[in-house]
Amino acid sequence: MTSESIHPGKLLSLSGAYWETCALHGAVKAEKTIKKFDMSHRINFQEGNFLETQIEGTYDVVWISHILHGDSPEDCKRIVKKAARVLEPGA
């Protein structure tokens, strides 16, 4: 792989860990860090319910963390399918 074939990708992080207690504080800190490193054009935040909210955009990677262990097998399939639908071709 050459440096010409590497492009900055877009990551979708679906994370449910400690959502109620630290999501706001974590998002504020993350937004400051994102701004500091001039990454705002690659990272954005979207609130919602993993099962009900439509995921907007397309991504090179979807990171699913602290979610599937708390849902039924049927809901886990729905979440994974929803995440797969927003992946760029070949991702």
C-alpha positions in Angstrom: 0.0 0.0 0.0 1.4 3.4 -1.0 0.8 6.7 0.8 -1.3 7.7 -2.2 -3.7 4.8 -1.6 -4.3 5.8 2.0 -7.1 8.3 2.6 -8.5 9.7 5.8 -11.6 7.6 6.7 -14.8 8.3 8.5 -15.6 6.4 11.7 -19.0 5.8 13.2 -18.8 5.0 16.9 -21.9 3.5 18.4 -21.2 3.4 22.1 -23.5 2.8 25.0 -21.2 2.8 28.0 -22.3 4.9 30.9 -24.4 6.9 28.5 -26.7 8.6 31.0 -23.9 9.8 33.3 -21.0 10.8 31.0 -22.3 11.3 27.5 -22.7 15.1 27.8 -19.3 15.6 29.5 -17.6 13.2 27.1 -19.1 14.9 24.1 -18.0 18.3 25.3 -14.4 17.1 25.9 -14.4 15.2 22.6 -15.6 18.3 20.7 -12.8 20.4 22.2 -10.2 17.8 21.2 -11.7 17.4 17.7 -11.5 21.2 17.2 -8.0 21.4 18.6 -6.7 18.9 16.0 -8.8 20.3 13.2 -10.9 17.2 12.7 -14.4 18.7 12.7 -14.8 17.9 9.0 -14.4 14.2 9.7 -16.3 13.7 13.0 -19.8 14.6 14.1 -22.2 13.6 16.8 -25.7 12.2 16.4 -28.0 11.5 19.3 -30.5 8.8 19.2 -31.8 5.3 20.0 -29.7 2.5 18.4 -32.9 0.7 17.3 -35.1 3.6 16.2 -32.9 6.4 15.0 -31.8 6.5 11.4 -28.0 6.6 11.0 -27.1 9.5 8.7 -24.1 9.4 6.4 -21.7 6.7 5.2 -18.6 5.5 6.9 -15.4 3.5 6.4 -15.6 1.8 9.9 -18.4 1.2 12.4 -17.3 0.6 15.9 -20.0 -1.0 18.1 -19.0 -0.8 21.7 -21.0 -1.6 24.9 -24.3 -2.2 23.2 -24.9 -5.7 21.9 -24.6 -7.5 25.3 -27.6 -5.7 26.6 -30.0 -6.4 23.8 -31.9 -9.5 22.5 -30.5 -11.5 19.7 -33.1 -10.1 17.4 -32.3 -6.5 18.3 -28.6 -7.2 18.0 -29.2 -8.4 14.4 -31.1 -5.1 13.7 -28.3 -3.0 15.1 -25.6 -4.8 13.1 -27.6 -4.7 9.9 -28.3 -1.0 10.4 -24.6 -0.3 10.9 -23.6 -2.4 7.9 -26.0 -0.4 5.7 -24.0 2.8 6.3 -20.6 1.3 5.4 -18.9 2.6 2.2 -18.6 0.0 -0.5 -15.5 -2.1 0.3 -15.4 -1.0 3.9 
